[in-house]
C-alpha cells in the first residue's frame, strides 16, 4: 500500500537537503500502521521529513544535496524507549539469584533490597561516575535505532541525588544525538530516613523537591509507583495535584503487583500513560480508553520476574487503548537495555502482533511522552528520525533475538554514527 504524500508546491525538490532512494518504507501511521511501500523514497529538509512515498511518484525535478542509496533496506521510524530507569549506579545480580531460589520481588524489597539497594549505590556516585555508568546502556539503545529516550529519576529519593540523576539525563541528551525526556520519579519508594512516614515524604516531594527541580528545568513529566510496597492512590493523588499546579504531565507505574486503582487515577488526571498493568480491572481499561491514556507494556519485567500475570492485551486491544512498548531498563527487574528484545518479548510473552509491537515502540511510545506531534511515524512535517534495517520483512525485527540488523540511523535529518 502507498503512503505517498502529495508534493508541497512551496517546498520543491531542489530545496531538499537529503534524499533516500532504493528503500522500502513502513511509516507506521495511525491511518494504516501495516501499510508499506516496496520501492520508496524519503526526502528531508531542515531536519524534517519533507516527502515520502513510492519512488515512481517523485517529482520530475527531484534532487537533493545528498542522495543515499538504501540498498533495498527497510526504513522505519526511530524507536522510542518511553519507559527507562537507565540512569543508575551499581547492579543487582544477587537479587536475580535470590529470585531463582524462590524469593519474591516483594520480599526482597521489604528487607531493604530492590529499589533501595540501587538508591544506596546511586546516592554514593558522583555525577560524572553516574554518567559514565549510564552511558554504555544508552549507547546500546542508540545502536538499536533508538532516537528518543525517556529517563526517570527515582534512585536518589532526596533532593541532591534526584537532581543529580536528572542532570545526567539532560547531559545524555546534550552529548549524544538523542532526544531525551526526563521524568521525576521521586515517589519510587519510601526512603530509609522516612520509614513509616510516607505521608511526610510525599509532603517533601510536593512542597519542596518537585517545585525546585521544575524551576531548574529538569522535569518533563511526573511519575509514581502506586503499589502496596510503595505509595497509595491517596498519596499519589497529592503528588499529581502538585504536578498539575506546575503544569507538568503525569504518568504512573500502575498495576504491576496489584490493582490499587492506579489506572483509574492516572486517567482521571489526563495522564500520558499507565505503565506495567499486569493487574488491571475492566473499569481501569475503560478509564484508559475514555482518557486516551497510553498503556505502556513492559515485557522485560514480566520476563525477569517470571510473573504469571500478564497485561490483558486482548482486552486493551478490544477497547481501543493504545499500547506502547518499552524496555523498562533498570538494574533489578528488567536489566535489558534493548528495545529489540522488548519487541520479541512483547510478541512472545504478551501476545502482541509484530505490527502492534513496532507501532508500540514508535508511534504509541511517542504519544506516551507527549511527542506524537513531533516523532513516532514517518510523515511529512515530523522530525526526520528513522532507521534503516537490513531485514527481509519488518516482522523480522520482532522474530529475531540477539541480533541487531540496524545499518543506519538518522536523527533530525543527520546520519548518526552507530557507535555514538
C-alpha positions in Angstrom: 0.0 0.0 0.0 1.2 3.5 -0.7 1.6 6.3 1.9 2.7 8.8 -0.7 2.3 12.5 0.3 1.4 15.0 -2.4 4.4 17.2 -3.1 4.2 20.6 -1.4 4.4 23.2 -4.3 6.1 25.7 -1.9 8.8 23.1 -1.0 10.2 22.0 -4.3 12.6 19.1 -4.6 15.5 21.5 -5.2 15.2 22.6 -1.6 15.7 19.1 -0.2 18.8 18.5 2.0 18.8 14.7 1.6 17.0 12.0 -0.3 16.9 8.3 0.5 16.2 6.1 -2.6 16.0 2.3 -3.0 14.3 1.8 0.3 11.2 0.0 1.5 9.1 2.1 3.8 6.9 1.2 6.8 5.7 4.6 8.1 3.6 3.2 10.9 1.0 5.9 10.7 -2.3 5.9 12.6 -4.3 5.7 9.4 -2.8 2.3 8.4 0.1 1.1 10.6 0.6 -2.0 8.5 0.9 -0.1 5.2 4.2 -0.4 3.4 5.9 1.0 0.2 8.0 -1.6 -1.6 10.1 0.8 -3.7 10.1 4.0 -1.8 11.8 7.3 -1.3 12.1 9.8 1.5 13.3 13.4 1.4 14.5 15.6 4.3 14.6 19.3 4.6 15.7 21.3 7.7 15.7 18.2 9.9 12.1 17.3 8.9 10.5 14.8 6.6 9.6 16.8 3.5 8.2 14.0 1.3 7.8 10.2 1.2 6.2 7.7 -1.0 6.8 5.4 -4.0 9.9 6.3 -5.9 7.8 6.4 -9.1 5.8 9.3 -7.6 8.8 11.5 -7.0 8.6 14.9 -8.7 10.2 15.0 -12.1 12.8 17.5 -10.9 13.6 15.5 -7.7 17.1 16.4 -6.5 18.8 16.9 -3.2 22.2 18.0 -1.8 22.8 14.4 -0.6 21.4 11.2 -2.1 21.6 8.0 -0.2 21.1 4.5 -1.6 19.3 2.4 0.9 20.3 -0.8 -0.8 16.7 -2.2 -0.5 16.6 -2.0 3.3 13.6 -1.1 5.3 13.1 2.5 6.7 11.1 2.7 9.9 10.6 5.5 12.4 13.3 5.7 15.0 12.5 3.7 18.1 11.3 5.5 21.2 12.1 3.9 24.5 9.3 5.5 26.6 10.0 3.9 30.0 13.5 3.5 31.3 15.5 3.8 34.6 18.7 3.8 32.6 20.5 6.3 34.8 21.6 4.5 37.9 24.7 3.2 39.7 25.5 -0.4 40.6 23.8 -3.7 39.7 21.6 -6.2 41.4 22.5 -9.6 40.0 22.4 -11.1 43.6 18.7 -10.5 43.6 18.4 -12.4 40.3 20.0 -15.4 42.1 17.6 -15.0 45.1 14.6 -15.0 42.8 15.9 -18.1 41.1 15.9 -19.7 44.6 12.2 -18.8 45.1 12.3 -15.4 46.8 9.7 -12.8 45.6 10.4 -9.3 44.5 8.2 -8.0 47.3 10.1 -10.0 50.0 13.5 -8.7 48.7 12.2 -5.2 48.7 10.7 -5.3 52.2 14.1 -6.2 53.7 15.9 -3.3 52.0 16.8 -4.8 48.7 15.2 -3.9 45.3 14.9 -0.2 44.7 16.5 0.8 48.0 19.6 -1.2 47.1 20.1 0.9 44.0 19.3 4.1 46.0 22.3 3.4 48.2 24.7 3.0 45.2 23.3 5.9 43.2 23.5 8.3 46.2 27.1 7.4 46.6 28.0 8.0 42.9 29.3 11.4 41.7 27.6 13.0 38.7 30.5 12.0 36.4 30.5 8.4 37.7 26.7 8.2 37.2 27.1 9.5 33.7 29.9 7.0 32.9 27.9 4.0 34.2 24.8 5.0 32.3 26.5 5.7 29.0 27.1 2.1 27.9 23.4 1.3 28.4 22.3 4.3 26.4 24.8 3.6 23.6 23.4 0.1 23.3 19.9 1.6 22.8 21.3 4.0 20.2 22.8 1.2 18.2 19.4 -0.4 18.0 17.8 2.6 16.3 16.5 4.5 19.4 16.2 8.2 18.7 14.1 9.2 21.7 14.6 8.1 25.2 12.7 8.7 28.4 14.9 8.7 31.6 13.4 8.5 35.1 14.9 9.6 38.4 13.8 7.7 41.5 17.1 6.2 42.8 18.0 9.3 44.8 14.9 9.9 46.9 16.4 13.1 48.3 16.9 16.5 46.7 20.5 16.4 45.7 20.6 12.9 44.4 17.4 13.3 42.4 18.7 16.5 40.9 22.0 14.7 40.0 20.1 11.9 38.2 18.1 14.4 36.2 21.1 16.5 35.3 22.8 13.3 34.0 19.7 12.6 31.9 19.8 16.1 30.4 23.6 15.7 29.8 22.9 12.5 27.8 20.6 14.5 25.6 23.2 17.2 25.1 26.2 15.0 24.4 24.6 12.3 22.3 22.5 12.6 19.1 19.3 11.7 21.0 16.1 13.3 22.2 15.8 12.8 26.0 12.6 13.3 28.1 13.1 13.4 31.8 10.6 12.1 34.3 10.6 12.8 38.1 10.0 9.6 39.9 10.7 10.8 43.5 7.8 8.7 44.6 9.5 5.4 43.6 9.9 4.1 47.1 9.9 5.5 50.7 13.5 6.4 51.5 15.0 4.8 54.7 15.1 8.1 56.5 11.3 8.4 56.1 10.5 4.8 57.0 7.0 4.7 58.5 6.4 8.3 57.4 5.4 8.0 53.7 2.9 11.0 54.0 5.7 13.2 55.3 7.9 12.2 52.3 5.1 13.0 49.9 4.8 16.4 51.5 8.5 16.9 50.9 8.1 15.9 47.2 5.1 18.2 46.7 6.2 21.3 48.6 10.0 21.3 48.0 11.6 18.8 45.8 9.3 18.8 42.7 8.9 22.7 42.6 12.7 23.1 42.9 13.5 20.6 40.2 10.9 22.0 37.9 12.3 25.5 38.4 15.7 24.3 37.3 14.0 22.9 34.1 14.9 19.3 35.0 11.5 17.7 34.8 9.3 17.0 31.7 6.8 14.7 33.5 6.0 13.3 36.9 5.6 9.6 37.7 5.0 7.5 40.9 4.9 3.8 41.9 1.4 3.1 43.1 1.7 -0.2 45.0 1.4 -1.7 48.5 5.2 -1.7 48.9 5.4 1.9 47.7 2.6 4.6 47.6 -1.2 4.6 48.0 -3.6 6.2 45.5 -4.3 9.0 48.0 -0.6 9.7 48.3 -0.1 9.6 44.5 -3.1 11.9 44.1 -1.4 14.6 46.2 1.7 14.3 44.0 -0.3 14.6 40.9 -2.1 17.7 42.2 1.3 19.2 42.8 2.4 18.3 39.3 -0.8 19.9 37.9 -0.1 23.1 39.7 3.3 23.2 38.0 1.6 22.3 34.6 3.6 19.1 34.4 2.0 16.0 32.8 1.8 12.8 34.8 2.2 9.1 34.2 2.1 6.1 36.6 3.6 2.8 37.5 0.2 1.1 37.8 -0.9 -2.5 38.5 2.5 -4.2 38.4 2.0 -6.3 41.6 -1.6 -5.5 42.5 -4.5 -3.4 41.3 -5.0 -0.4 43.6 -7.0 1.6 41.0 -3.9 3.3 39.6 -5.2 3.2 36.0 -8.3 5.0 37.0 -6.3 7.5 39.0 -3.9 8.5 36.2 -6.8 8.6 33.7 -8.7 11.0 36.0 -5.7 13.3 35.8 -5.5 13.1 32.0 -2.1 11.3 32.3 0.1 10.5 29.4 0.4 6.8 30.3 -0.3 4.0 32.7 2.7 1.6 32.8 3.0 -2.1 33.6 -0.7 -3.1 34.0 -0.1 -6.7 34.8 -3.1 -6.2 37.2 -5.9 -4.0 35.9 -9.7 -4.2 36.1 -12.3 -3.7 33.3 -13.0 -0.4 34.9 -9.4 0.6 34.7 -9.3 -0.4 31.0 -12.4 1.7 30.3 -10.9 4.6 32.2 -7.8 4.5 30.0 -9.9 4.3 26.9 -12.0 7.3 27.8 -8.9 9.4 28.7 -7.0 8.3 25.6 -4.2 7.3 28.0 -1.5 5.1 26.6 -0.9 1.6 28.2 2.9 1.2 28.3 3.7 -2.6 28.3 7.0 -3.7 29.8 7.6 -7.4 28.9 11.1 -7.2 30.3 9.8 -7.1 33.9 7.4 -9.9 33.1 10.3 -12.0 31.8 12.8 -11.3 34.6 10.3 -11.6 37.5 8.7 -14.6 35.9 5.2 -13.5 36.9 2.2 -15.4 35.8 0.0 -12.3 35.4 0.3 -10.6 32.1 -1.2 -7.3 30.9 -4.6 -8.0 29.3 -3.5 -7.3 25.7 -6.7 -8.8 24.1 -8.9 -6.6 26.4 -6.8 -3.5 25.8 -6.9 -4.2 22.1 -10.7 -4.7 22.1 -11.2 -1.4 24.0 -9.0 0.5 21.6 -6.5 1.5 24.2 -3.2 2.5 22.5 -0.4 0.1 23.6 3.2 1.3 23.8 6.2 -1.0 24.3 9.4 -0.2 26.2 12.5 -1.8 27.7 11.9 -0.7 31.3 15.7 -0.9 31.5 16.6 -0.9 35.2 19.2 -2.8 37.4 16.8 -5.2 39.1 13.6 -6.2 37.4 14.4 -5.5 33.7 18.2 -5.2 33.2 17.6 -5.1 29.5 18.9 -2.0 27.6 17.3 -3.3 24.4 14.2 -2.3 22.5 14.7 -5.2 20.1 14.4 -7.6 23.0 11.2 -5.8 24.1 9.8 -6.3 20.6 10.4 -10.0 20.8 9.2 -10.5 24.3 6.1 -8.3 23.6 5.1 -10.7 21.0 6.0 -14.0 22.7 5.0 -13.2 26.3 2.2 -10.6 25.9 0.6 -11.6 22.6 1.2 -8.5 20.5 1.4 -8.9 16.8 4.6 -7.7 15.1 2.8 -4.6 13.7 1.4 -3.8 17.2 4.9 -4.2 18.7 6.5 -2.0 16.1 3.8 0.7 16.5 4.2 0.3 20.2 7.9 1.2 20.1 7.3 4.1 17.8 4.0 5.9 17.3 2.3 4.9 20.6 5.6 5.4 22.5 5.7 9.0 21.2 2.2 9.6 22.5 3.2 8.2 25.9 5.8 11.0 26.1 3.5 13.7 24.7 5.5 13.8 21.4 3.0 12.4 19.0 3.1 15.7 17.0 6.9 15.5 16.7 8.0 12.0 16.1 7.0 8.3 16.1 5.9 7.9 12.5 7.2 8.7 9.0 5.0 11.6 7.9 5.8 15.0 6.3 6.5 17.6 8.8 7.6 15.3 11.6 11.2 15.1 12.7 13.5 13.1 10.4 14.2 10.4 12.9 14.4 7.0 11.3 16.5 3.8 11.0 17.5 1.7 8.0 17.3 -2.1 8.7 18.8 -5.0 6.7 15.9 -7.3 7.1 13.6 -9.0 4.6 10.4 -8.0 6.4 9.8 -5.6 9.3 8.4 -8.6 11.4 11.9 -9.9 11.4 12.8 -7.3 14.0 10.4 -8.9 16.3 11.1 -12.5 15.3 14.8 -12.4 16.0 16.5 -12.2 19.4 20.2 -11.3 20.0 20.9 -9.9 16.5 20.9 -6.2 15.5 20.3 -5.6 11.8 20.4 -1.8 12.1 22.5 -0.4 9.2 21.9 3.3 9.6 20.3 5.8 12.0 19.2 9.3 11.1 18.3 11.8 13.8 17.0 15.2 12.9 17.9 14.5 9.3 21.6 13.8 10.1 23.3 10.5 9.8 24.2 9.3 13.3 27.3 7.1 13.9 26.1 3.7 15.2 28.8 3.9 17.8 27.6 7.3 19.1 
